[in-house]
Amino acid sequence: MDDDKGEGVAIANLIGTNGCSIVGWVYRWSTSELAVMWDDCGPKPVSEIRPDLTAEQKQEIDFDALTRIERDEDG
């Protein structure tokens, strides 16, 4: 995505519960809004964000809900 064209820019990685896999990204849009984009496997539980975000940014993407996503036992 390209911020010059009004698209989002990745600002952080969403780290899975194993502590090392990237399961998604946090994007900042030209409107300053934040959004989550998942990898090809779809939503997975998140254990942390790297680099860490502020409390306000975490609230905007509902980090607490991201940590509670149910695990897909088949994937």
N, C-alpha and C positions, 0 to 999 in steps of 0.2 A: 504494500500500500504506500501511497505517496502523499505526504502532507502538503506538498506544493499543489496538488490537484484536489485538495479538500478532503482527502482520505485520512485514515488513521495512521498513527505511528506507534509501533510497539514500544512500551516503556518498561515492561516487566514480564518475567516468566512466571507461570503458575507451576509449582513443583508438586508432584504426586506424593502419595503417602510413603513411598519407598525412600524419599529424601533426595532423589537424584534425577528422576525422569521429569521432563517438561511435558505437561499435559495440556497446556494452553498458554495464552498470552493476554496481557492487559494492554489495550490500545487506548490512546488519547486521540480524540477526533478534533478537527479544526474548531469545533464549537466548544472545546475544552471538556466535553463529556467523556467519561470512561466507559469502556465496554470490554467484555471477555470474548475471546475467540478460542475455540477448542481445537485440538489436533484432530486428525482424521477419525480417531476412535470415539469422539464425542465426549461429553462431560464425564469427568472422573473426580474422585475426592482430592482435595488440595490440602497439603500440609503447610505450605509457606509460599511467600512471594519473594522473588529475587530480581532486582533489588527490592528491599522492603518499601512499602508505601506508607503514607501518613494514615493516621486513624480515620480521617475524613475520606480519603481515597478508598480505604478498605470498606468503609460504610457504603460508599457510592456503588461499589461492585458487589456488596453483600458478601464479604469474605466469610462470615460465619456460616452462611448457607453453602458456600463452596466447600467448606470443610465437612459438611454433613451429607454431601451427595452420596447416595448408596452405591456401593461397589458392584460392578458387573462381574459376577462370578464366571461368566463364560468368556469374557474378553480380557 
